[in-house]
Amino acid sequence: MKPTTTHDMRMDVRGTLGADVDDFDVAAIVDEIHAEHGLIDVDEIPPTAFWRVVMRHDITAETEPVIEPELYCGSPARFYLTPYGGTRQQVTKADWVAAEQAAGFRGGRNGEPSTGGFGNGVVNGSIEVQNL
């Protein structure tokens, strides 16, 4: 049944999180889902997309997730997305490239980024290359 309010969505999210509900910012999860999908039953969201949103709002997690550096132009690098008005979050290269393509950039060959950074009015993408 499609929820009719964000309160209904909050109850759905709380039910899905179960005993772990206090480890997450439920309001932020619902706000992000609502902004992306409108009023929707959380069961209609692809599981990978839903849990990716949930993990971004884990209030027990370290301030920056530990994601091993991936190669960018042959150098170890970390990939970050920063929603406008939001908090910078480290992501995998694949998630970064997907966001870059959603922002209207073509994307490079073989799953590589086509730019060193981007912005589209919704999110900024940045890459930090680590000097060894």
Secondary structure, DSSP 8 states (H G I E B T S, - for coil): ---SSHHHHHHHHHHHHGGGGGGB-HHHHHHHHHHHHSS--GGGS-HHHHHHHHHHTBTTS-SS-----EEETTEEEEEEEEETTS--EEE-HHHHHHHHHHTT----GGG--SSSEEE-SSEEEEEEE---
